[in-house]
Amino acid sequence: MPPDSRSWVAVPAPVRDLFKLFPLRVYAAEELPSRAPHPTRPRPSLYVFALDGDCARPSFNPSCLKWQTFLRIAGVDVDLIPSNNHASPSGALPFLLPSSTNSRSSPPLTGGKIEKYAQENATRKIPTIESNRLEAYRSLITQSIRPAWLYSLYIDPSNASLLKKLYIPPSPLLAYSLHHTLVTAATTEILKGTRTPYVRTAQLYADSATAFAALETLLGNDAWFFGASSPGLFDAEVFSYTWLILDESLAWEDGGELQKSLAGFKTLVAHRQRLYDWCW
Amino acid sequence: MLELYVWGQAFGLASIDPECLAIIAYLHHAAPKSGWRIIPFNDPSTSPLDHLPALNHDGVWTHGFRQIVNYVKFHSLCRDLDENLSAAQQADNVAYSAHLSYHAALLLDVTLYLSAANWSATTLPAYSKFLPYPIVWTVPPLIRAEATKRVEHLGLAELDSDFDPSSSLHLSTGREFLPESFRRSLPVGTKKTVREEMTPEQLAAIRLTGLTEDCLSVFDDLLPPSGDNLRLFGSGVSSLDCLAFGYLALLHDAPVPRPFVKDWVEQNRPRLPDFVADMKANLVDLPFSSPERLGALHVGARTLETMILNGPQFGAQLIRGMLWTEEGSKNIGQRTLMFVMGALAASATMGYGYHYYRSLQPFGLRTQVWTAPRAPSLSQFGELGSILDSALGPMPSLAGGFNSLSSQGRIVDTDSEVD
């Protein structure tokens, strides 16, 4: 009598025979796909929206560009990996996988954690700005410049071809519905900020022009915002919009409102070029 | 004459909406009393852009606080309160206004609208005081739903007790209404844990405090640290003072049962309540005119519209499609056209499907087919029959009539019971 027949989980004989016919076998683990991040990285990798083969250049997404610029300001050397939202654990780009020498996986960093990481690993000094005005001016970017940016890229039909090039896969099956989703998401986002039932184009552009004027006054004759001796996170944040709005490699429609209005603020345009030369 | 259309009064303040309150304060300080009047309006849908506050200046409509301020400034309709500000202060004015309309507006959404306790005890009764009869049921839930959507990303959904498991129907609630015999067989309500005893606001206290602090400490630092001068830019009342008053007064003065903002402000930033009280004390003798009466037809139409908007996504999508794409005008946009076409196609498909379904047999019934005898003659009764048959000739019998009705077809008995 086999020893296990008395245990209460005794397997009936026919089933046992069946399992003997098909013995359990554990296969060796599959290789991860070649695109998967390696467990060991000599350098941290930043996942951003970027056109393929264009990794050294600024990303075309403001939020990605902000962190990309900030890491460059801090002198943290990162590998840029073109990616999309589906790759991100939080559903939004960018995220940073810190460098690691052992195979223990480290959690991906987003938002404020990237800032902390950059400050800890900075090779250049980053000025710390203790000012309540900083918070107010950051709200200004979120509240006044971002909606105009969203409108001009996602909703304005004359920039549809640019949007298609940047965010929409070439497959015609996906293109229409994805475009629709993006437009709806952008509209919701704008309306959340303006708290009106309509998107009013003229108002959005007027607000962004007011915001640019306020930023220009804030910058004054200084090289960097808040009179710092070197650029900081706020400079990167402003740069992420000013760079992209006037970026000629993006095929903006000719004479777009946002481009015209920003081009009028010479100090901001100079700041944009200064930070580009500093980082790239 | 400037006509200012605003939301109605609440909590002892001139309006329940922060921007309306702010623009009232602005015009109060900037314009002579005879030059403008306030019309409590309560239905934004009548103004062309569906948004309050709205200023009607001889038929020209302007909406929103900053836009109205710019409009009256541009047309020199009243004194410019910001004229003494330096260029840097002008820039700060713009930035701090953006800060208010971003952070303080979110905080207000959380306090007055998201928090279920505050909403049901304070905000909803305030709305029901000035909204006319049927829309009072349909409009406030819409306002709340929009506010809830705006603060979604803060992750404070538990303040809405609809999602709060401790407030759901529990066996221990209403025990006294059950008969004694039932009650004994029910499990005794367990003692509540500390966590269950806490209100959702207390559970989220750390995040709420963080939110409040981010928003309000900025303004407290702008106020001069001491002295009687309670103005954000030192000198006279500026447009930022008015906007800050609009938000802070509602945050501080609304008599909510869970006053986390008020508690925080009074403990940490006692200058802010002084600022609100000072601004409020100045805001007397306002040129209120009688509220505009809405016609019965208008109220009816508005009720219908808001009922659809209140309904499931389907109808709301239809109306929003009209609202979104257009700049001010309410004509039907491409989205709506697409939607209507889609709805028509879907209903046509469903109609066809229904028709087809009706023509099917009911499921589970046996189909019985029987054929009538082909040749009704007496010859089937053997030889005697055939003799008789030839003698009598073809006879138009009952069977024959029956046969002619259904000689080719089949009779299907749908009523037969299968048991």
Interface residues (C-beta under 8 A of the other chain):
Chain A: N132 R133 E135 A136 Y137 S139 L140 T142 Q143 S144 T187 L191 K192 G193 R195 T196 P197 Y198 V199 R200 T201 Q203 D207 T210 A211 A213 A214 L215 T217 L218 G220
Chain B: L49 D50 H51 H63 G64 R66 Q67 A87 A88 Q90 A91 D92 V94 A95 Y96 A98 H99 S101 Y102 H103 A105 K149 R150 D214 S217 V218 D221 L222 L323 W324 E326 E327 G328
